[in-house]
Amino acid sequence: MIFSKFLLKDDWYRDTELLGFKSRELIFPKGHIFESDSKGLYNLIWGGWSEDNTNVGGRMQLTEKMMREAQDGSNSMFKEIPVEVKEEVIMTVEELIDDEDVVKSWRIQLDVKTTRTKLREVEKIINDMVKPILEA
């Protein structure tokens, strides 16, 4: 399934206050585009956060509905960018039987003008050399 992308309308800051000191950290700049993973979840990761280092930065995981409804005051935070499906591909898988490898009864007919002795020699060659090739 293809999920929408979302464009951040304004800079996204994180305001903190510690011991009376206020600080403002830019998390995502205006115009940042968020894309979903294969499950439709939007992983918003900032400030160096990782599974191994969870003490810095941060991480949020939002659904498509949450992205649509996210607001900064009364204004929507994101502009939805619908993903265009350029071409729909329909794939049909069928098992094809190659007629070349199907074992059937076949008749090989050879009309020749020769003596009976030479015909027996040809028969012996066919029995010795050709029959093993034709046996399935």
Number of C-alpha atoms within 10 A of each C-alpha: 5 13 18 17 18 22 18 18 16 15 13 17 13 10 10 11 9 7 5 7 7 9 11 11 11 12 16 18 13 14 14 15 16 18 18 19 11 10 10 16 18 21 15 15 15 15 14 12 14 14 7 6 10 11 11 11 13 15 16 10 12 16 14 17 10 12 22 16 12 14 12 10 7 7 10 15 21 23 15 16 14 11 10 9 7 6 6 6 6 5 6 5 5 6 5 6 8 7 8 6 7 9 10 8 5 6 6 4 6 6 5 7 8 8 8 9 9 11 13 11 11 12 13 12 12 13 11 11 11 12 11 10 9 8 7 8
